[in-house]
């Protein structure tokens, strides 16, 4: 575990050194109109020639890509290209606003973009090739994130985008998750949250419409059912003894779902992994601590239903507990990426007993 933490810390430092992003600053947004735009939409202000060239292709191939582990292709983000000379007040209020600035362009569109930056900042862009991103929030609208990507020339910015693609996806992905979580919190069920805290010692945000389908000593299943979609969350806990537990997460998931997620009327049916796609696992940090993030496709054991899932493995080292958290969705015939984003937002609210105790 300590080796994982060291590697991930070094990984985080690598990205932070390339970025001008700091902690989110609070400001008075009472006079700002709310930001507008679809979930996952990025209004991209860029010179039209660059959009058609290597720079535009780098943006599209690294941001406008299919979301992982989905039954059908659904784009992670959708880039909406805007000519900087035609950027109006409506477009400026986009929830995700992305400016692309290089110093080698000679067109009127390039010049318009460079006017957004001070002379001192332009000089720093030219002399310091390590910095390529600046993030601002609530600049033109409440709930907005504005991202500037910049470099002294097109070739360098293309390279920065390629080298930091995963980081850039996390910037927009984490922002969308936080927005969804903020919206869901407006209708949270505090009584259900308190029940889970009293029974298990952890906290997780439970939005309106979600009900506890099963509650056991080490397993909780929460779900929301409506006409078009079914959204499910489950939390499993066990004593943490060895690194071996982290090396067999796919097996652990199979044990959990085959034991606890069985059809009440047809107990021979249970949730399992689709063999067409193995579980995709990444090491990440969650509030500065080691965690695993997993993605894949689930199905009922008789193949009568299926869909995507997203899960996290979190270890409470002080209390020697391992938590497996999963969100899976079912919505045949409809897009599922925003459903997955919703269950991901709920999972992100999970806090272990040790975190709540301030340890």
N, C-alpha and C positions, 0 to 999 in steps of 0.2 A: 504493500500500500504506500509506503513512504517513497519507494522508487517511482511509482506512478505519479505521486504528487510533485516530485522534483521535476520529472519530465514535462508535466503539464504546466508547471510554473515557468520553465524556460520557454515553452511554446507560447505562453501568453505574453511574456516579455518581448519576444520577437515581433509580435504584432503591435503591441503598444508603442514600441519605438518608431514604427512607421506612421503612426496616426496622431492627429491632433485632437482625437476624441478625449474628452475628460468626463468627469462625473456630470450627471444631468443637473442642470442649473434650474432653480425655480425662478419664475418671473411672474409678474402680474399679467395674466392673460384674460382678465375680465372684459376688456374692451375688444378682444379679438373674436372674429367669427370662427365657428368650428371648421376644421379642415374637412375636405370632401374627397371622395375617391373610393373605388372598390378595394376590397382586401387583396393585397398582393400586386396592386397597380403601382408602377413607378413612372411618374412623369419625368422624362429625360430631356433636358435642355442641352442641345448639342448642335454644332455646325452640321448642316445637311450633307456636305461632302464627306466629313469625317464619319457620319452615321453610315454612309454607304461603303466606307473603306474599312481598313483593318481595325480601327478603334471601335466602330459600331459592331463589327463582327465579334470582337473580344467581349464587348458588353453582352451581346445576345447569347453567345456561346457559354458564358459563365453565370449569367443571371436568368435569362429567359430559357430555362431548361426544365425538363420534366421533373416533377417531384418524385423522390425515391420511393420505391416499394408501394406503388399504386397499381390497382388492377387495370386501369386504362391511363393513357398519357394525359396528365394535367400539368400545366406549366406552374412552376414554383412562383415565378413573378412574371408579370406582363409589362414590358417596357412600352410606354406611349411617347413616341418621339415628338418633340416640339422645337420648331425653329425659334431661336432666341429673339429674333426680331418680331415674332408674333406672340410672345409670352404676355398674356393679359392678366388682369387681376383675378379672374376666375381660376386660371391654371396655376397661378402663384399660391393658391390656397389648397393645393393638392396635399393629401396626407403624406405621401412620399415624393419629395422633389429632389431630383438629381441633376446637378450642373457638371458639365464636362468642359474643362478649361486646359488648353495647351498654349504655349507662347510662340509656336511656329506657324500658326495659321495666319493667312493674309486677308481673309474675306471679311465682309462687314459683319457677318454673324460671329466670327471669332473676336472681332474688335468689341462687339456688344458684350460678349461674355467676359472679356478681360476688364471691362469697365466695372464689373461687380467686385473687383479686387483692388485693394489699395496699392500704391506704388511700392511701398515697403514690402507688402506681401508678394507682389510680383517678383521683386528682387530675391526674396527668400526661395520662391519656387525655382528661380533660375539657378541659384547657387547650392541649394540643399536638395539633393535627389532622394533623401531618405523619407521625406514627408510627401504624402500624396493624397491625403484625405483630411477633410474638415467636416465636422458634424455640428449642426445647430438645430435647436428645437424651438417650436412656437415662433418662428420668425415672421410669418405672414398670417398664420392661423393657429388656433388652439388645437393641440393634439397633433401637430405637424412635425415631421423630421425632414430637415434639409441637409443633403449630403453634397459636398464639393469634392470631385476627383480632379487632380491637377498634376501637371508635370511640365518641364521646359519644352518637351517635344512629344509628338504623337507616339513615336516608337517607344519612348521610356514609359509613357502612361499605359500603353498596351502591355508592356512587360509587368508593370505593377499590378494591373488588373489580373493578369494570368497567375502571377505569383501569390496573390492574396485573395483569390476567388472565394475560397471557403470562408475567410473572414468577412468579406463583403456580403456574402449570403447570410451570414449570421447577424450582421448589423441590421439588415432589413427584416430578417426572420424574427429576431428577438423583439424588434419594435412592434411588429404586427402582433406577436403573442402578448406583449404587454398591453396593447390597445384592447385586444379581445378580453383579456383578464379584467381590465378596468370596466369594460361594459358589463361583463357578467357579474361583477361584484355589486352592481346596483341592485340586483335582485337575489342576493345570497341568502341561504337558509341557515341562519346562525344556530337555530335549535338543533339541526342535524349535525352541524359542525361540532357543537358542544357534546353531542352524544358520542361522536367518534373520538373526541379528545378524552372524554371520561372513560371510554372503553379501552382505548389503545395508547393514549398519551401523545399522539401526533395530531397535527392540524392540517386540514386541506379545505379549500374553498368549495362549497357546494352551491351551485347556481339554482335558481328557481326552476322547478320542473324535474329535477333529478330526485330519485327516490332510492332508498336502500333496498336492494333486492335480496341480499343475503348478508348476514352479519355473524361472523364466528370469531373465536378468540384470536386467530391469526389471519383471517381473510375477510375482506369487506368488498362487496360488489354493489356499485351504484350505477343507475342507468336512467336515461330519459327516452321515452318512446313517443313518437308522433307519426303522422301519416306517411311522411316521406323518408324518415330517417330514424335509426336507433343508435344512440350514443351510450357507450359503456365505459366505466372506470372500475378497475379493481386494484386493491392494495393487499399484498401478501407480505408477511413478515416471518422471519425465522432467526434463530441464533446464528451469529457469524463466528465461525471458528477458524477458517482457513482460506487461503488464496484459491484453492481448488473450487470453491463455490463460485468464484467469479469467472473461472475458466469453462464452466459448463452451464451458462445462462440459458442456452437454447433447450438443454435437457430440463433445467429447472422450470422453464415456462411450460414445457409439455406436461410435467408432473402437476403443476398448478392447475392448468386448464382442464386436464383429463380428470382431476380429482374434484374440483369445485365448480366447473362450468359444464354441467351435464343437464340435459333436458329433463325437467321434472316429470313429464308425462312419458317420455321415452328415454330412460336412463342409459340406454346403450349408446346414445348420441352425445357427443361432447365437442368442445372447441379444440382444434389442433392447428398445426402449422401447415400451410400449403407447400407441398414438395417442389413446386415450380420455382420457388424463390427461397433460398436460405436466409435466415435472420442476418440482417446487416447491423454490425455493432461498431460504435465509435467510442473512444475514450474522451470524456469532456470534463469540465469543471462546473460544479453547481455551487454557487456562493463560495467559491474558493476551495471546494473539496472535490476529490476524485469521484467520478460517477461513470456509468456506462449508459449510452443511449442506443436503443435497438429499434429497428424497423423491419416490418415484414408483412406477409399476407396470411390471414387466418381463414379457416373454413370450418363448417360443421363436418364431423367425421364421415357423414354420408354424402358430402359435397352438395348439400341442398342449399347452402348459403355461404357467403364469405365476404371478405373485404380487407381493408388495410388496418394495421395496428402500429402503435408507437409506444415504447416503454422505456423506463429508466430503472437502473439499479443503483441504490444509494446505501451506503454503509454508515451506520451510527457507531463510530469507533468507541466512544465513551461507554456506550451501553451494550456494545458487541451485538448489534442487531443489523440484519440485512433486510432491506425493503425492496420489493419488486412492485413497481407501479406501472399499470398499463391502461391505455385508452384504445378501444377499438370501435369501429363504426360499421353500420350496415345501411346501405341506401341504394338498392338496385335501380339502375337506370338514371341515376343522378350523379353530379360531380361530388367528390368526397373530400377534396383538399381542405375546404374551410371547416368541415366537420372534424378532420384530424387536427387542424389548427386549434379548434375549440377545446378538444380533450387535452391537447398539449398544454394549453393555457391553464387548464384546471390542474394538471399534474405539476406544473411549475409552482403552484401555490403550496405544495406539500412542505411541511416542516417537521423534522424529527423531534423526539422528546428532548434530546440534548440541545438542539438549536433553540427550542422554546425556553429551556432552562438557562440560556445564555452562556453555555459552555463552549 
